[in-house]
Amino acid sequence: MNFATARLHMVESQIRPNGVRDPLILDAFASLPRELFVPENRQQLAYIDEGLLAVEAEGDEPARYLLQPMVLARLLEAAEPSREDHVLDVGGATGYSAAILSRIAAKVDALETSAALADAMKKRLSLLDASNVGVHAGALEKGVASQKPFSLIVVNGAVAEEPKALFDQLADGGRLVAIVRRGWLGRAWLYEKSGDVVSGRPLFDASADYLPGFEPQPQFTF
């Protein structure tokens, strides 16, 4: 398979037609080898227009997926990342989103749930000389308080409720993008912080698996 051709086709047939115009975003998607971020036996599927299995389920760890390329690109387009941004990338699995952001923003802190996932992410990012990315292990819903404030937070999956703990790690004027999913229905949202107030607006319908720590809480009835 010619991955370079598949990558160009992804940009021109999936991303650009869905309203993504920022040249920094388009260049990052056009230049980054997505096939490096999925298991070898799934590399032929790296550029299909859907979310893609990146890490098999193991023990208590659920399977992890890369967001559909068009969805990730549209989230970033709405967030308007810049060369000055300090970004928190939450739940990026194998590091594709962190690598994309490394080519746009000044600094990226990527957060994954376990040391094993974080170490695997570091190894992939080192192959691409993404030296402006720091990788951390910990509960996704808690963010990385030691590195706050962030001017942009990208949540790479679905959340059942607004991620209010992450709002606390946003800088004044910061933005957060996530997919809020209730039941089977998901919608991308952009949140912006002004002073101590965070306001949000819906962007577009999108589907994604819940990220660990952001699943719906059990409902108790009496």
C-alpha positions, 0 to 999 in steps of 0.5 A, a space after each residue: 500500500 502507498 501510505 503517502 497517497 492514502 494520506 493525501 486522499 484522507 486530507 483531500 476527501 475526508 478532512 478538507 471537504 468537511 470545512 477544515 481550512 487551517 493550513 497548520 492543521 492540513 499540513 500536519 495531517 498530510 505529513 504525519 504517518 498515521 500508520 505508525 500509530 496502529 498495530 502492524 496488522 491494521 496499518 492497511 486501514 490507517 486512513 479509512 474514514 472511521 475511528 481505528 483500534 489502536 490498543 487491544 483490551 488487556 486486563 482491566 484496560 479497555 480497548 483504545 481507539 484513534 478518533 476518526 481523522 475528520 472528527 479530530 481535524 474538525 475539533 482542532 479547526 474549531 479550537 483554532 490552535 496556534 504556535 503559541 499554545 500549550 496543549 493538554 492532549 487527553 487520552 490519545 492512546 498511541 500518540 497520533 493526536 499528540 504528534 499532530 498537535 506537536 506540529 502546530 503548538 509550542 508545547 504539548 503534554 499528553 496524558 494516558 492512563 498507564 505507564 505502559 501506554 505512556 511508554 509506548 507513546 513516547 517510543 512512537 513520538 521519538 521516531 518523529 522527533 516530537 521533542 516538544 511533547 511531554 508524556 504523563 501517566 495518570 487518571 485522564 479525568 484529573 488532567 495534569 495539574 502540575 503543568 497547568 494552565 493550558 491554553 487548549 485541552 483536546 479530549 480524544 474520545 467521548 465523555 458522559 458529562 462536561 469535564 469540569 475538573 479539566 476546566 480548572 486547568 484551562 488558562 483564562 481565554 483557554 479552549 477545550 474540545 470534547 465529544 459529549 455523548 449521552 446514550 448512543 448520541 454524541 456531539 462535539 463541543 467547544 468550551 471557552 474560559 473567560 475569567 472563572 466562567 466556562 461557556 460551551 457550544 455544540 459543533 457537530 454530531 460525532 461518535 466515539 467510545 467513552 474514555 476511561 474515567 469519563 464513562 456514565 456513572 451508575 444510576 441508583 433508584 430506590 
